[in-house]
């Protein structure tokens, strides 16, 4: 079997895995998948960490295209929007 040495095609996947490679972010993504989405306040209560910390993790996930936010009045609801991530998390954590 020959190895594919065209590393450039693996760059996007490697970057995505780096973003997911944090326990809090994995927990957030898994929770969003299981609940179909939620807001920052709910995440903060579940995780028992400061809102600023939750927001920092959400920003990294959003920048990587893992999640998207939708405004509902004064609150922002987040959900996972990358089907590859949903499949990956379900395979890894179920």
ABEGO torsion letter per residue (X at the ends): XBBBABAAAAAAAAAAAAAABBAAAAAAAAAAAAAGEBBAAAAAAAAGBBAAAAAAAAAAAAAAGABBBBBBEABBBBBBABAAAAAAAAAAAX
